[in-house]
C-alpha cells in the first residue's frame, strides 16, 4: 500500500541564515473538498441501480440513475419481469470512481502552485536553521542532565506492574469479542479464469466447513475460477462455491479438506437490534486482513442497492446501517454486537470518491450497510440445501419511479406480461393495476425498490398486511407471499 503526500516543499537551509526581507505573506491555498461518486459496495464496486426489480424480484426495463445508496433512482414505469436486471446508466454525479473528473463532483484536489519570490523562503530557511541550533543545544543539555541524574539516583523509568498480555479482557470488551471472533473469520481471494479477481471476507457458518460471504466477493470464481480462504493463523484452504444469490448478495462457499476444529460464529437476532447498539466489524479492508473496527447501529431498515463484482447485477436489502469503518475488502465479513453475535454481513458503503491510497477506490465515511443476519441465515441455509436461492414475491410489477408516495402497481407489465400475475398472491388479495402500496405490515413503503427490499426480508408463505390506496381511498388486505426459485 502506498500513500501520496501533497504540499509545497520547504527549500533547504543555507550555510548561514540570510537577512530577512520584508515580503507580503503568500495567501493560504484554498483547497477544494474532494468529491466522488456515491453508492459503492464494500468491494469498491459502483452499485448498479440503485434499484432495478419489481416486487417479484424481477428486473424492469430501464434503470434509474444511482443517486446515493439510500434513495431510489428514476426508471421507466414498466418493470421487466426477467432476471438479471440490465445495468443502469452512469450515476449523474461522479466520474465513475476515478476521482479525477474535470470539475464539479468527482474532481480531485489540486494544490495551488507556490508563489515566486525569495522573501518568504528566506524567512523559512532562517527559522529552520534557528530551530536546528536550538534543538541541538536543548538536546545536549538534556543528555547531560539525564546522564548526571542516572549516575546519582539511578534510572527514572517507571515499569508497569503487569505486562499487556497479562491484562484480563472481559468477554464484553472489544478486545474480548475480537479475540473470540477472529479465529472464525477468513480472508477470501477469488480469481476468474482470466486472472481477474479481488479480496473479501467470510465467516465460519458451521462445523462442516461452510463459509458465508457476499455474492459479489465470489462472483469472479463462480464459473471455473479459483477460490481460497485464509485464516488469521495463515492456514490457507482451497474452496468451492456451494451456491450464490445475486438478488440477496449472499453466497456460501465450502472449504476443501476442512479442519475438524472449526468454531462457527454465534448468530444473533437482527430483528432485536436497536439504533445506538454497539457494533464490531471484521474484514480485510484494502487487503489488510483481520482488521477490527467499531461503531454503532446508526439506522435500521435502510433500503440499499449494490452491485455484484461484475457490475451487471444488482442486489436489494433492507439494511442495518453502521458507522463502523467498512472499506473495500470488508465485504462478506461479520458485523457483530457487543457480545460477539453476528447481526449482519458487511456488504456496502456509501462513500466519497478518492480513497487516498493510490488505487482510485473509495473509503469509509461512516456510512456502511449490512445484510441483516436473520435474512442471510435463511438464504445461506437454502443455498446449502438446494444450491439455489428462494425469493419471496407478491406477484405484481411495480413502478420504480423515484417518489415518496408509495409503490404503484403498473398498468402494463414488461414484455407483454400481466402487471398482476394471474392466480398469484396479489391477484388473490384483490390488488389491481394502479393501486399504490403505502405500507407492508408496519413499515412505510415510499417506492417500488423499498417494497422489494421489505418483501425479501420475509420468507415464502409468510402472511403480510398490505395497505394500499385506490381512487383516493385507503384499503388494507392480507397477502400470503409466494416464491420464486433461482436468479434467472
C-alpha positions, 0 to 999 in steps of 0.5 A: 500500500502506498500513500501520496503526500501533497504540499509545497516543499520547504527549500533547504537551509543555507550555510548561514541564515540570510537577512530577512526581507520584508515580503507580503505573506503568500495567501493560504491555498484554498483547497477544494473538498474532494468529491466522488461518486456515491453508492459503492459496495464494500468491494469498491464496486459502483452499485448498479441501480440503485434499484432495478426489480419489481416486487417479484424480484424481477428486473424492469426495463430501464434503470434509474440513475444511482443517486446515493445508496439510500434513495431510489433512482428514476426508471421507466414505469414498466418493470421487466419481469426477467432476471438479471436486471440490465445495468443502469446508466452512469450515476449523474454525479461522479466520474465513475470512481476515478476521482479525477473528473474535470470539475464539479463532483468527482474532481480531485484536489489540486494544490495551488502552485507556490508563489515566486519570490525569495522573501518568504523562503528566506524567512523559512530557511532562517527559522529552520536553521534557528530551530536546528541550533536550538534543538541541538543545544536543548538536546545536549543539555538534556543528555547531560542532565539525564546522564548526571541524574542516572549516575546519582539516583539511578534510572527514572523509568517507571515499569508497569506492574503487569505486562499487556498480555497479562491484562484480563479482557472481559468477554464484553470488551472489544478486545474480548469479542475480537479475540473470540471472533477472529479465529472464525473469520477468513480472508477470501481471494477469488480469481476468474479464469482470466486472472481477474479477481479481488479480496473479501471476507467470510465467516465460519457458518458451521462445523462442516466447513461452510463459509458465508460471504457476499455474492459479489466477493465470489462472483469472479470464481463462480464459473471455473475460477479459483477460490481460497480462504485464509485464516488469521493463523495463515492456514490457507484452504482451497474452496468451492462455491456451494451456491450464490444469490445475486438478488440477496448478495449472499453466497456460501462457499465450502472449504476443501479438506476442512479442519475438524476444529472449526468454531462457527460464529454465534448468530444473533437476532437482527430483528432485536437490534436497536439504533445506538447498539454497539457494533464490531466489524471484521474484514480485510479492508484494502487487503489488510486482513483481520482488521477490527473496527467499531461503531454503532447501529446508526439506522435500521431498515435502510433500503440499499442497492449494490452491485455484484463484482461484475457490475451487471447485477444488482442486489436489494436489502433492507439494511442495518446501517453502521458507522463502523469503518467498512472499506473495500475488502470488508465485504462478506465479513461479520458485523457483530454486537457487543457480545460477539453475535453476528447481526449482519454481513458487511456488504456496502458503503456509501462513500466519497470518491478518492480513497487516498491510497493510490488505487482510485477506490473509495473509503469509509465515511461512516456510512456502511450497510449490512445484510441483516443476519436473520435474512442471510441465515435463511438464504445461506441455509437454502443455498446449502440445501438446494444450491439455489436461492428462494425469493419471496414475491407478491406477484405484481410489477411495480413502478420504480419511479423515484417518489415518496408516495408509495409503490404503484402497481403498473398498468402494463407489465414488461414484455407483454406480461400481466402487471398482476400475475394471474392466480398469484398472491396479489391477484388473490388479495384483490390488488389491481393495476394502479393501486399504490402500496403505502405500507407492508405490515408496519413499515412505510413503503415510499417506492417500488425498490423499498417494497422489494427490499421489505418483501425479501426480508420475509420468507415464502408463505409468510402472511403480510398486511398490505395497505394500499390506496385506490381512487383516493381511498385507503384499503388494507388486505392480507397477502400470503407471499409466494416464491420464486426459485433461482436468479434467472 
